[in-house]
């Protein structure tokens, strides 16, 4: 099982011009690695739709890779989006499921099926040809650079130790930069950056 640092550190190291969409327990930890204008916190909004948002960005920006750091609880809420991703034909989407087996930001309640769900298998069943599962930090760090170069859509389920992130609130000046503007303002800023 990985720590969040073991998950995010290698990704930040190999990240180039990808849009990175974060949600739930990955929002604040990712902000410790990146202050890129291409980061988008899908927070303080409807839970379970970060993957949908990332797909929309990928379809609108077919020449740019889009990485989504989705939560396992969020993924369970929108399993149908796996089929939507495949049906869309998006070749530039990399969908992570950060599998900590809990709804972390609401108090670490166990997600349904936490001990048995196999997200990589679900992704393969939906049609993902490139579907990976990791629970060893060394193997993950070794293989990740190649995975980031594989044509998408790509799916990664990474088992991560539960953390202690609390609820996410936008507009707090003490929060990370990409949590300070409203969700609408953040979306406008990202659109502007992608239009330049």
Residue pairs with C-beta under 8 A, 6 or more apart in sequence:
1 135
1 159
1 160
1 161
2 134
2 135
2 136
2 137
2 140
2 158
2 159
2 160
2 161
3 137
3 160
3 161
4 25
4 26
4 29
4 98
4 160
4 161
4 163
5 29
6 137
6 140
6 141
7 96
7 98
7 140
7 158
7 160
8 26
8 29
8 30
8 32
8 33
8 69
9 33
9 141
10 140
10 141
10 144
11 33
11 67
11 144
12 30
12 33
12 34
14 144
14 145
14 148
15 34
15 36
15 67
17 38
17 64
17 65
18 38
18 64
18 65
18 66
18 67
18 94
19 38
19 39
19 40
19 54
19 57
19 61
19 64
19 65
19 66
19 67
19 190
19 194
20 30
20 34
20 36
20 38
20 39
20 40
20 66
20 67
20 68
20 69
21 40
21 42
21 50
21 53
21 54
21 57
21 66
21 67
21 68
21 69
22 30
22 39
22 40
22 41
22 42
22 43
22 50
22 69
23 41
23 42
23 43
23 47
23 50
23 68
23 69
23 70
23 71
23 74
24 43
24 47
24 50
24 71
24 73
24 74
24 98
24 103
24 104
24 105
24 165
24 168
25 71
25 98
25 100
25 104
25 105
25 163
25 165
26 69
26 71
26 98
27 41
27 43
27 165
27 168
27 176
27 179
28 165
28 168
28 175
28 176
28 179
29 163
29 165
30 39
30 69
31 39
31 41
31 176
31 177
31 178
31 179
32 176
35 177
35 178
37 189
37 190
37 193
38 190
38 193
38 194
39 178
40 53
40 57
40 178
40 186
40 187
40 190
41 168
41 170
41 176
41 178
41 179
41 186
42 49
42 50
42 53
43 168
43 170
43 179
43 183
44 168
44 169
44 170
44 179
44 183
45 183
47 73
47 74
47 77
48 73
48 74
48 75
48 76
48 77
48 78
49 74
49 78
50 68
50 69
50 70
50 71
50 74
51 68
51 70
51 74
51 75
51 78
51 81
51 85
51 95
52 78
52 81
52 84
53 68
54 66
54 67
54 68
54 70
54 93
54 95
55 66
55 81
55 84
55 85
55 88
55 90
55 93
57 66
57 190
57 194
58 64
58 65
58 66
58 90
58 92
58 93
58 152
59 88
59 90
60 194
61 92
61 194
62 90
62 91
62 92
63 92
64 92
64 194
65 92
65 93
65 94
65 148
65 152
66 92
66 93
66 94
67 94
67 96
68 93
68 94
68 95
68 96
69 96
69 98
70 95
70 96
70 97
70 98
71 97
71 98
71 100
71 103
71 104
72 97
72 98
72 99
72 100
72 101
72 111
72 114
72 117
72 119
72 157
73 102
73 103
73 111
75 97
75 119
76 111
76 112
76 113
76 117
79 122
82 122
82 123
82 126
82 127
82 128
82 155
83 126
83 127
85 93
85 95
85 126
85 128
85 153
86 126
86 127
86 128
86 153
90 152
90 153
91 151
91 152
91 153
92 152
93 152
93 153
93 154
94 147
94 148
94 152
94 153
94 154
94 156
95 123
95 153
95 154
95 155
95 156
96 156
96 157
96 158
97 119
97 155
97 156
97 157
97 158
98 158
98 160
99 119
99 157
99 158
99 159
99 160
100 159
100 160
100 161
100 162
100 163
101 110
101 111
101 114
101 115
101 162
102 108
102 109
102 110
102 111
102 114
102 162
103 109
103 110
103 111
104 162
104 163
104 164
104 165
105 165
105 166
105 167
105 168
106 167
108 162
108 164
111 117
118 133
118 157
119 133
119 155
119 157
120 131
120 132
120 133
120 155
120 156
120 157
121 131
123 131
123 155
123 157
124 131
128 153
128 154
128 155
130 147
130 150
130 151
130 152
130 153
130 154
130 155
131 154
131 155
131 156
131 157
132 143
132 147
132 154
132 155
132 156
132 157
133 156
133 157
133 158
133 159
134 140
134 143
134 156
134 157
134 158
134 159
135 158
135 159
140 158
147 154
147 156
168 179
169 175
169 179
170 179
170 180
170 181
170 182
170 183
170 186
171 179
171 180
171 181
171 182
172 179
172 180
173 180
178 186
181 189
